[in-house]
Structures are given as C-alpha cells and as structure tokens.
Amino acid sequence: MPNWDDLYLFLIVARHGRFIAAGRATGLDHTTIARRIGALETTLKVRLLDRSPRGVTLTAAGLALLPYAERIEAEMQGACARLEPQGVSLTGVVRLATPEGFGTAIVAPAMTEFHRRHPDLHIELTPEPWPISLTNHEADIAIVLNRPPKGRVFARRLVDFRLGLYAAPAYLAEHAPLLARADLQGHAMVWYIDDRIGDGEHAPLSEVLPKARVAFRSSSLAAQMVAANSGLGVALLPTYIGDAEAGLVRVLGEVEMRRSYWLVFHADHQHQPRLRAVVDFIDELVEAARGRF
C-alpha cells in the first residue's frame, strides 16, 4: 500500500508542476520530494510523472491516480475538521480562476479582509479569459460564464450581471451624438479579440453590432478600459466595472447584454475546509456587491 505522505506530495507536485515549487509549498527540499515520488512510483510499479526542464506533467497513470488521491485528501481534511477545536487557523493555498473583471474588481480588493480572517490560508488568483480544467488542477475553484457539462463538478449560478456601452466624455464631445443603436455604425469601438474570447465577459462584436468599426482590440479587459478612457472609442464593459470608472460614462442604456457567473469546483473537494472558506467568502463578496451587478 502506498504511504499517504507520499500521495500527498504527489498531489502537491501535480498542483505546482515543479519539484522546486512543491518544495516551497511544503518546506521540504525538492530532492527529497523527487525521491519520495520515486518511492511511490516503485510501490505502485508505474511512472506517475514525466520530468523535463520545463517541469513535470502527469502520465496517464498519474492522471488516473489523481482523483483517488484527491478524495483521500478530502476525507482526511474533513475528518481533521470534525476533530479540530473551533477557531483553529486554516492553512494552505487555494487557486481561484475567474474572468478578469470579476477577479480584479470583486476579489482582489477584498484580499486584505480575507487575509485578516485567514492569515495562513492563501488565495492564488488567476483572472483568465480562457476556460480552465479543474481535473488538471489549473484551479481549485473557478468562476465561469457557462455552466460546465455534467461530470464530477459542483456548479451553481453565482450571480447575474449586465454589460453596457461606455465612452470617455472627451470622445463623446468630439464625435456625433449617440442617440440610437444605429448611430454606433459611425463610431470607433474598443473590443475583445473575437477568437480569444474563451470564457471571458465579452461577446463577439458581430453579436452586438455586426458592421461596427473597431479601433482597438485586446484580450485584456483592463487594456480596453484604459483605451476607452483615453478617448479612443466605445467599449462594452460589465456595468459593475464601467459604472465605477470615473473617466467613463454609460451611453445608449437600451443596448445591454446579460450574462451569469457560475461557481464551479471539483465535487471531491466540497468538504475541504480551506475550499469552503474561500467559497463562503466569495458568496459574501457577491452578496455585498449585488446592487452593482
């Protein structure tokens, strides 16, 4: 039978992708971790990791072992949580993947409060426009715009939000008035790169304005905001971000899109105390900001 400590190190290496990073996370020397993983592979009589100068990747056997190791970890954490006295500090790292707008406008500003509550529990925030894989440990928790297909994931609708059109007063002062949707045809648009939309907050421009003239495209929501703020053109932004930006004003209020954020995490992790702490905190943030959405 494999040693649980070795299985745990296997999980840490799988999550970090490098022995050195796993060493920093555990406080062990990376050579010790490599030796322990080697012992685990010897016990199981399979190779779990492929090593390369760029890091490690899971083999087919490693991918097969991963969900079992995660379930053992979840059961161990659940048991410890039941036995620990109240008030014991949570420790570890939770990787949270979100669309850029949600991560930077909702999550990041609240990290001081989270750190005050859980000084030894750290959030790694990855505001990404691309879909992520929970199975491959690209994240522990994800906020996404599309409900994932059925599988070993827990998913629930987190909150609905709106997108509207925004421009800088300087831009509006220098261009023809925007009185109706048709007027947008003569204006410059600041938009996303359509083939890099992935799971981001935007929609293809053709869905909103088929014949629009695009002055600037970026895969970054922050870059679009800066460009619009500089007076380049009209941008489609989540209203909870655009309304809070002092340098932008809402135009054509009737042009609005609605989207939903979904909260997703692996079903095997739902009883992990550190994951539950982050999920509860996200729920608090959403409830506090509900009026903005």
Buried (B, 14 or more C-beta within 10 A) or exposed (E): EBEEEBBBBBBBBBBBBBBBBBBEBBEBEBEEBBEBBBBBBEEBEBEBBEEEEEBBBBBEBBBEBBBEBBBBBBEBBBEEBEEEEEEEEBEBBBBBBBBBBBBBBBBBEBEEEBEEEBEEBBBEBBBBBBBBEBBEBBBBBBBBBEEBEEEEBBBEEBBEBBBBBBBBEEBBEEBEEBEEEEBBEEBBBBBBBBEEBBBBBBBEBEEBBEEBEBBBBBBBBBBBBBBBBBBBBBBBBBBBBBBEBEBBBBBBEEBEBEBBBBBBBBBBBBBBBBBBBBBEBBEEBBEEBEEBB
